[in-house]
Each structure stands twice: as C-alpha cells, then as structure tokens.
C-alpha cells in the first residue's frame, strides 16, 4: 500500500501547534490530523478566522493537513456548517464529527490511564438513539455531498459505533464520498472487536481513514485493565489488519495515534520517528503479502511500557512470558 501516513496532533498535548508540526515533519510523516478543541490545538472559532494562517504553517513544514479532528457532535449543525465552510476554503476534504456515548460507557473506568471519549450525551432509549443518529448522518451527508467534502465518523469504544456491525448499521447505506468511516482497531480491542476479516470485507468501501496504535488488556488484582501499548506488542494484529486492507485495495490514509508520546521534544521526536519506521515496515510487509501470498510474521503479544508494570495475579506474568517466548 502506498497510502500517506500522517500523525494525529492529539497525541502531542504537551506541545504548541508549531512544535507539533515540527515534530511531525522531523519524524517523517506526510501530514497531520489537526485536533480542533477549545483546549488544544486550536478552537473552532480560531480555526474559522485563522484557517488560512494555519494552512500556511502546515505547508511551511512540507506537510499536508488531512483531517480536522473535531469533538463536535453530528447533532450540531452550526459547528458542522462552519467545518464544511472551513474545508472548502482550505482544500481539506475530511472533518470528524462525534457520535453519542453508549449508555454509561463503563469501559472507560477500566483504563489504566484516564482517556477521553469523543462523544456527546443523548438520553433516550437505545433504539431511539440509533434512529436519531442515522437520521442526523443522513442529513449531514446531503450537506457534505453538496459541498464536495466528507465527514468522518470513528469506530470508538464507549460510543454507539464501537464495532464493525454497528458502523455498518449506522453508515453502511450512506455515500462514502459524503460520510466515511475512520477504522481504529485498537479502540475495538478495548470494546467492540469482531473478526478482522469479516469487518474489512463488510466496511472496506466505507473506510477512508485508519488510526494506528495498540492496546493491551491485563490483570490488575482481581480486575482487568486496558492500557496503551507498543505498536508491535499490543493485542491488535497489525500485520493481519494491514494485509486485509491491502487485499481490499485500500487507498485511504493512515494516521498514527499513539498516546504514549513523551512530553519533551527530543524524546517525542525519537518516539514518533520509531513509530513511523515500524509503520513503514509493516505496510511494506502487507503489500508484499498481498502481491505474492507471503505471510508477514506475527509477533507474539508482548506487553510493554505501562502494561508490563501492571501488577498481575500469581502466575499471570509467567503465562505471558511463556506466550511471548521469554524466560
């Protein structure tokens, strides 16, 4: 696959936007997905009035701006209309909108670290929530199609669209040139995972963007906890996922969204560069597999970082080391 590999600025909350762009360029990425939020990296009102300046800053670093990653719900017509105008003005095709939280989203309490669910509250019976979301997406699709831009909805744990099947139900009958899907396999390991082959076959015509990160579930005392993990150490089988996408002739974009980026510049640069090299290696392997039938080697699950430091039940560490081939 020869698709661009970008990086999400949401992974760099410790840095100002200018430094995020320098890090992205220095680490070898082709572009960025820009977090649009009141806290960082730019608010929607500021983006609306300074979008030309933002684009010049991105281009000065020889990067593309691929997606405006917003936290506005599909139910917010003022925000989505503003984003449509911004996309048309700046030549950026995609912007992300959010979907309702599913119930209490209890899985968020099982995270090793605090995590944000891009979502909004819709208090109604589940069936009514889903009917409302479908209607809102259909309305948005008409507006984005007319404007020649595309809204993205992300498969995300804690929301009403955490699985392949729910994504197909909500967006499968929409024009993917108007509303498309961001596939995030790590989100699905947290909640919603189904068979990768089934899902890629089901949604390949609707996926325009793929987020790259990894996650592990491990024991903490009597409970299970999830935490972000290394790209080749977590529970997402990226060689398999990339291979399936290559077989489906995927031509959308990729974006690294690893939330373990260090908070000082040199460490962040080295971390992002390593992720870029790992991603390049895995994508090359997937392309060879698709063309020749070669099977990319799948590394055994080896928890690292915060995952390796979680306290486990007696015998659990030995079991994991045995699976990973470590003494």
Secondary structure, 3 states (H helix, E strand, C coil): CCCCEEEEHHHCCCCCHHHHHHHHHHCCCCEEEEEECCCCCECHHHHHHHHHHHHHHHHHCCCEEEEEEEEEECCCHHHHHHHHHHHHHHCCCEEEEEEEECCCCHHHHHECCCCCCCEECCCCCHHHHHHHHHHHHHHHHHHHHHHCCEEEEECCCCECCCCHHHHHHHHCCCCCCCEEEEECHHHHHHCCCCCHHHHHHHHCCCEEEEEECEEEEEEECCEEEEEEECCCCCCCCHHHHHHHHHHCCCCCEEEECCCCCCCCHHHHHHHHHHHHHHHHHHHHHHHHHHHHCCCCCCCCCCCCCHHHHCCCCCCHHHHHHHHHCCC
